[in-house]
Amino acid sequence: MKNLVSAIKQGNWKALFASFIYFDHSFSIWLLLGALGPFIAEYFGLSGAQKGFMVAIPVIAAAILRINFGHMFQYINGKYIAVMGILLSAVPHLYILLRSFEVSYEDLLWMGVFLGVAGASFAIALPMAGSNYPREVQGLVLGLAAAGNIGAVLDGVLFPPLARVIGWKLAFLLSSLLLLIALFFVLTWAKDNTKKSKGNKVYPVASFFLTMGFMVLISLGFYKGWFGFTGNAGKLLIPVLGTAFAVLLMPISFKRVFLERDTWVLMLAYSVTFGGFVGMSSYVAMLLRDIYDVSKIEAGILMSVFAFTGAMIRPLGGYIADRISGATALIYFLGGIALVNFLFSVFTPPLLLGIGLFLTIYVFYGLGNGAIFQLVPNRWPYKTGLMTGIIGAAGGIGGFYLPTVNGIVFEITGKYSLAFALFGAVALFCLIVVKLLHAKWMEWAYVRYDYEKEQLVGIDPKSGRVIMEIGG
């Protein structure tokens, strides 16, 4: 606790808190369809695939739009982007009000893209918070800001009980109060000290709105079969096409990061850790209903417990990574994720043991998330905003496939074993890749502050690249 207080005092705690609230409340709005999913599914009589697709749209929209947010952050003050994001996230609430609560399943799909704007807040909240603190405490500070994942707890605790009493549509509308609170703190306390690139500021904003429109088009289009693809095949193409569209609009200088091996490895790792966290959080209430036949309220409470665990443990992941490097810590965290997935794939545990295993995998999700974003500012000191957006997008893509694949597998086989086996295999593959790169990564992953020289050891201040290997 003493180290925590000392770290917070090294920067602007009000700006850190504003970033936390912005991300926390936006996270709640982002996963709202997951929390209300059992009620919505019953109201519309949705199939397994329809349920998975509905909760996956906000997740993939956030993933794609994080790329745009990261692009904008390189040129525009993060505070302004945050305000824009909050206002756009409120569009579904306004639509429900103006339509006198008459909405269709198709409405929920395009509204999911706007909810995804709230999820894209990650690409702004983290680098904005980190810009107010020195680099030697970045792992802890970014972990604290990203603990806004706890917003999923509000989803599970607040909205299912509200939906039971007043209906899911009114509960959805009342969630807009969270956006108003976030808007207040962003306007009053948020601060972005990041050095911005010079250039055209209009283009990244235009790219963002074009990408939003494209995501609405393909979300509805693949569901309705407008493009000649119907069923699950079309749905699984959405991340590929959405990502390609967003990357196509990026400047050539930014696209060069995709030529770096480390970019792809950290994207894969984050698709496992954060993708697992957000994907499972968006679907676990319905999964628990299918496997254990728990009530809607019990499913919501368990969802909130799992999300709380994963969110609160994330700063610890950053703290551990500050001490032993994210490169080392990540190997153990990925191993834990793979193990729990494989256990679920071979047998269905009784309820209490199942809850324990879900808690365990959420712990590893949270620790892994913290470790990965301890690595980002060390690897790309002068592109943190851009890389936060790109790597964050990969996490969202993982979060899209988890509920989508779960829904498809359950609809075909009547159980989830095959899906768990697939997710475990991906985590194991990522672990092997990180292990193979570990020695090379340690040249830059364990960058630390030299208090005698009052400088960061291992980084060339001009190029931002590592100039020496750090031991210990």
N, C-alpha and C positions, 0 to 999 in steps of 0.2 A: 504493500500500500504506500509506503514511503517513497519507493522508486516511482510509482505511478503519479503521485502528487508532484514529485520533483520534475518529472517529464512534462506534465501538463503546464507547470509554471514557466517552462522554458519558451513558451509561445503565447499566442492569443487564445485563451480558453473560451472566450465568447464566440469567436469565429469557429472554433472546433465544435462547440455545442450547437451552433446554428447549422453546421454541415451535418451533424448527427441527426438533428430533428428533421431537416430536409430529407435526408435519406430514409430515416425511420418511417415517417408518415407517408412518404412516397412509396416505400416498400409495402406498406399496408394496402394502399390503393392498388398497387400493381398486382398483388395476389388475392384481391378481393373475390374474384370469380371462383378461386379454389376454395375459399372459406365458405362461400355461399353455394358451392357446387352441388352438394346433396339436395338442397332445396330447389335449385334451378333444374337439376336433372329430373327430379320428381314432377315439377311443374310442367316441363315440356315432354316428359317421357323419353329421355335421351338414351341412346345406346352407349356401349362402352367406348367406341371410337369417337362418337360425338362429344362425350364428356371429356375425353383426353384432348381432343382438338380445341374445344372451347377454352380450357385452362391453359393450353399451350400457346395460343395466339398472343396474349400479352407478354409471355416469356420471350418468344422469338422476336416480337416487335421491339422489345427493350434491347435485345441483343443487337439487332441491326442498327437501331437508332443510337446506341452507345458509340458506334463508329462515327456517326455524324456529330454527336456531342463532343467526342474527343477531338474531332476536326475543328469544330467551332471554338473549343477551349483554347486552342493554340493561338487564336486571334482575338477572342472576345472575352471580356471579364466574366468569370464564372457566375457571379451574382446575377447578372442579367439573363444568362442562360437558364439559371435555376428558376427565376420568376416566370420566364416563358414556359418552362416545362410544367410548373404547377398549374398555370392557367389552362394549358392544353389538356392536362390530366383531368380537369374539371368538366370538359366538354360532355362526356357520357352522362354525368349527373344532371347537367343542364338539359340534355336531350330527353332523359327520362321525365324530368319535370315538365318540359314543354309538351311532351306526348301524353301527359296525364297518366303515366305509368304503363302505357300500352307499348310493349316491346316484343320483338320476335327473337328467335334463336339467331337468325342472320344479323339482326341488330347487335347482338352480343359479340359477334365476330368482328365487325368493324370498330365497335366500341373498345374491343380488346386491344386494338392498335393504339388508341389514345391512352388506355391504361398502361400500355407499354412505355409511353413517354415517361411515366412515373418511375418505371424500372430503370430507365436510362439515366436517372439521377446519379447512379453510382459513378458514372464517368466524370461527373462534375463535383460531387460531394467529397470524394477522396482527394484528388489533387488540390482542391480548394482548401481543404483542411490542412493537408501537408504543407502548403505554401506558407503557412503561419508558424512553422516549427523548423528547427535545425535538423539536418539529415541524420544525425546519430540516434534520434528517437523516432524515425519515420515508421519503423515496423509497428511500434506500440501505438503511435498516433493514428496511423492509417487503420489499424485494427479497431481503435476506439470509434473512429468515424464510421467504419464499415459495420460496427455492431448495430447500426441502424437496421440490420437484418432482423432485429428484434421486433420490427414492425409487423412481422408475420404473427407474432404473439397476439397483438391487438386483433388481428383477423380472427384467430381461433377463439379468443375469449369474448370479444364483444359481439361480433356479427351473427354467428349462429343462434345465440339466445335471442337477439333482437329479431332475427328473421322468424323465429318460432312465434314470437308475440305479435309483431306488426307486419310480417311478410318480408320476403327477400328484396322486393323492389324498394320499399321505404327504407330498409336497412342499408341498401346500396346508396340511396340518396343521402342518408345521414353521415355516411363516411366522408362526405365533402368537408365536414368540419375539420377533419385532420389536415386537409389541404390548406384551409384558412390559417390554422396554427402554424404550419410550415411556412406559409407566405409571410406571416408576421415576423418570425425569427430571421428569415432570409433577408428581409428588407431592413431590419434593425441591427443585426449582428454579423451577418455574413461578410467575409472579406477575402478577396483573391489577390495574393501578392505575386502570382506567377508572372514571369517575364513573357510577354506576348510577342509573337512573330509579326513582322510587318507584311502587309499585303492586303488583298481584297477581302473585306469582312462580309460582303454581301453574298459571295459565292457559297461559303459553307452554310449560311442560313438557307439559301435557296436549295442547296443539296439536301438539307434536312427535310424540308417540306416536300420536295420531290420524292424522297424515300418514303416518307409517311404515306403519301398518295399511292405509291407503288405497293406498299404493304397492305393497304386497304383493298386495292384491286386484286392482288393475288390471294389474299385470305378469303374473300368472297368468291373469287373466280374459281379457285380449285375446289371449293366446297360445292359450288353449283355446276361445275363441269364446263365452264366457259371456254377453256383452252384445250378441250379434247381429252383431258385426263379426269377420271372420276375415281372415287374411292380413296384408299390409303396411299396409292402411288403419288397422286397429286399433292396430298398433304405433306408428304415427306420431302417434296421438292421445294417447299416454301423457304426453308433456311438457306438452301443453295442459291436460289434466285435472288432472295432478299439481300444476302451478303454480297453477291456478285454486283448487284445494282449499286449498293452503298460504296463498295470499294472502287467501282468504275468511276464514280463521281469525285473520288479523292484526288488531290494533286499528285503528280508523278513523284515528287520528292517524298511524300508520305508513303507512297506505295512501296518504296525501297525497303521498308522494314520487313516486308513479306519475303524478301530474299534472304533474310537471316534465319538460320536454323533455330536459334533460341526463341524467336517469336512464335514459331509453330509449336515448339515443345511446351512453352508456358501456356499457350492457347489450349493445347490438349489437356494439360494438367488442370487448368481452371474450368474446362468443360466438365471434368470429373468432379471437382470439389464444389465449386459454386453451382455448376449445372445440377449436381446431385442435390444440393441444399434447396435451391429454388424449385427445381422440378419436382422433388419429393414433397416439398411444402405445398405446392399447388395441387398435388394429387393424393396426398396421403390420407385425407379425410375420406375420400371415396374408396381408396384401397382398403382402409380399415373396415369400412362398411361391407365391402365385398368378401374379405377374408374372414373377419371375426363377427360380422353382423352387429356391430356396436351401434348405438343410437347416433343420430346426427349431432346432438349436443356433445356426447362423449367423444365422437370423432373430432369435433372442433377443439375440444379441450386438449386432447392428445396432440393434435396438430400444433397447438400453441406451446405445449411443453417441449415438443421436439424442436420447434423453431427457436424457442427461448434458449435452449441448450446450445444449439449450433451458433446462434448469434453472440451469446455471452462468452463463449469459449474462443471466439475469433481473435480478440486482442491477445489472449495467451499464446495463440499460434504465432502472432507477430513478435511477441516478447521472446519466445523460444528461438525463433528465427534470428532475432537480433543477437542472441547469445551463441548459437551454434551454426548459423547460416540457414537460410531457407532451403538451400540445395540439399543439406543433410536432413533437415526436419521433414521435408516433403517425402522422402523415401519411406519413412515410417508411417506417415499419415496416409499415403496412397495404399500401403500394405494393409492398413486397418480397414479402409473402404472396400478393397477387393475381398478381404476375408469375410466381412459381414454379408456382402452380396452373395458370395458363394454359399454361405450357410443357409441363407433364405432360399437359394436355388435348389438345395438338395432335400430340404424338409420344411414343413410348415410348423413352426414352434407354437406351443400354447400361448394364450394371450399375454400373460405376464412376461414370459421369456421373450416374446415378440416385441413387446414394449421396450424391454431392456436392450434388445439388439438394435431397435430403431434409435434409441437414445445414444447407443455406442456409435452408430454410423454418423449421426448428426454431430457428435463430438469430433470425429475425424474430418467431417466436412468443414466444420468451423476452424479447426486447427490448420487444415490445408489451405483454406482461403487466406488466413492471416500470413502463412508462410510465403505464399506466392507473391503477395503484394508487398512483402519485405524485399523481395528480389527485384521488382520492377524499377524502383528509383535507383537501385545500385547498377542495374544493367543499362538503363536509359535515363541518366540523370537530367538530360535536357529535353526529353520527349515523354515525360511522365504522363502528361494529360492525354496525348495521342495513344500511348501504349495502354493506359488504363482503359480507354475506350475500346481498343481493338481486343485486348485480352478479356475485358469484361464482356464483349460481344460473344466471344467463344464460350464463356460461361453460360450466357443466355441460350446459345444454340444447344448446349448440352441439356439445359433446362427445358428446352422445347421437345427434344427427342425422348426424354425420360417419360413424361406423362403420355405423349403420343404413342410410343412403343408399348407402354404398359396397357393403354386402352386397347390397342390392336391385338396384343398377345392375349389379353383376358377375353376379348370377344371371340377369338379363334379357338383358344384352348380351355377357357373356363378357369384358368389359374395364372399366377404370375411367375412361376419358376423359371421359365425360359428368359423372361425379361431380366430377372436378377442375375442369371448366369451371364447374359450378354454384358450387363453393366460391370460385373465383376471382372470379366475378361478385358474390357477397355481399361479399367483401373490398373490391372496387372501389367498390361502392355505399357502404359504410361510409366509405371514404376521402373520397369526394365530400362526404358529410354533414359529416364532421369539418372538412374544408377550408372549407365554407360557414360553419361556426360558429366558425372559428379566431379571428377578430378579437374576437368577443364573449367567447370562453373566456379570452382572454389577460387579461381584467379580473380573473380570479381564479386562473388556472392558474399564474402565475409569482409566487406569494406567497413571500416570502423573509424571512430574519431580519436585522433591523437591529442590528448589534452595538453601535453607539454608543448607541442608545436602549434596547437590551436588550429589544426587543419584536418581534413578528411584524408586518411591514408589510402593510397591505392588508385586514386582518380586523377587523371590529367585534367586540370581546371579548364584548359582550352578546348580539348576535344570531347571531354566527358567520358573517355574510355579508360580502362584499367591500364596502368603502366608498370605494375609490379605484382607479383604473387603475394598474397597475404597468408601467412601461416597461422597456426594456433587455433 
